[in-house]
Amino acid sequence: MTVAIVTGAAGLIGSEAVRHFAARGLDVVGIDNDMRSVFFGPEASTAWMRDRLVADVGNYTHLDVDIRDREAIDAVFARYGAEVSLIVHTAAQPSHDWAAREPLTDFSVNATGTLVLLEAVRAHCPDAVFIFTSTNKVYGDTPNRLPLQELERRWEIDPEHAYAAGIDESMSIDASTHSVFGASKVAADLMVQEYGRYFGMKTACFRGGCLTGPNHSGAQLHGFLAYLMRCAMTGTPYTVFGYQGKQVRDNIHSADLIACFDAFYEAPRSAEVYNIGGGRQSNCSMLEAIDLVQEISGNELKWTYSESNRVGDHIWWIGDLSRFKDHYPTWDITRDVRAILTEMHGANRDRWRPA
C-alpha cells in the first residue's frame, strides 16, 4: 500500500489533491476538521466537500483531526509509517484580516501546525515527499516598491524592469510589512526549507498567487475569484479595497497546481522554493475580474469601493513561473482567468442561487 496524506483535504487544493492522487492509485488519508467554518462562518464550511469525497472516492479515508494536535498527528503517521510516500500540506488559516484578530490562533495553525507535521514525517516516513502550499505573502509588501504604471483598468510594471515577465524567487522577504498572516506563513515556509536542507528531506514550498477553481468555498475574507462570482450570482454586495480597483493578481486553477505537485512528486528535490500561479498566462485586475464575472454570469455585480487597502496587500503580483518550468518542462498552465470563471459559474449554479 502506498499512502498520500493530504491536510486541508476538504478545501479547494486539498480536495483536488485527494481526487488526483486517489485516481493515480494511492490510498489517500485526508486530515481536515473544517476550521474554515470557524474562520469565516458556516457559509464557508467545507463539510459539503468532505461528504462528497467520502461518497465518491473509494480509496479515501477522512480524519477529523487538528494539525496542531501533536499526539493525534503522530498517531496518524505512526499508523501508516513508511507506507506514506507523499504529504500535501494545504491546511491553513488563509486570511490577512482574520489573522490580525487572533494572531495566536493564526500562528498556531500556520506555523506550529506545519512544524508538527514535519516532525511526524521525520519520525515515521522521512523519505516521503513533503509539499507545502506557501504564499506570495511571504514577500510582504516589497512588490509594492516596484516601478508600477497606472493604466486605465490595471496597474502594470515598467516593461523594462527585470520582473516584467513576473516576480521570481530572488525577491527579498526582509524589511517589509507582511501582515500577521504573511509572517506566520513565512515561519512555516522557512521551516519546510530547513527540514529539507538540515535533515535531507524532500520538501518544496509552492509560493502561490491566487489559487482558485470551481470547488472553492468562496468567502469575503478569502477566495477572491470564487467570492466575486458568488456575489454576482447571488446578488450579494461586494467591496473592493483600495488601489482604485486596479490591483492585479495572477490566478491558477487548482488542477494546474496539483499537476505541479504531481510533477514534483515524480521527481522530487530537496528544500525547493517555487513562485507558482497564473503568471503572465492567467492574471487580471479587480476591475477586469468584475467585467468578466458580469459578462459570464449575465448579472450586474453590486459593488462599492473602499479607499482602505488591506495591510500588506499587493498592488501588482504576477509570478514568474520559469524556475518550476525549467525543472519540470512538461508542465504548463492550461486555463486562464476567463476559463476559470466560466467553469466556476457552470459548476455552482445549484449552490449559488439568488437569495
Secondary structure by P-SEA (a helix, b strand, c coil): cbbbbbcccccaaaaaaaaaaaaaccbbbbbbcccccccccccccaaaaaaaaaaccccbbbbbcccccaaaaaaaaaaccccccccccccccccaaaaaacaaaaaaacaaaaaaaaaaaaaccccbbbbbbccccccccccccccccccccccccccccccccccccccccccccccaaaaaaaaaaaaaaaaaaccccbbbbbcccccccccccccccccaaaaaaaaaaabbbbbbccccccbbbbbbcaaaaaaaaaaaaacccccccccccccccccccaaaaaaaaaaaaccccccccccccccccccbbbbbaaaaaaacccccccccaaaaaaaaaaacccccccc
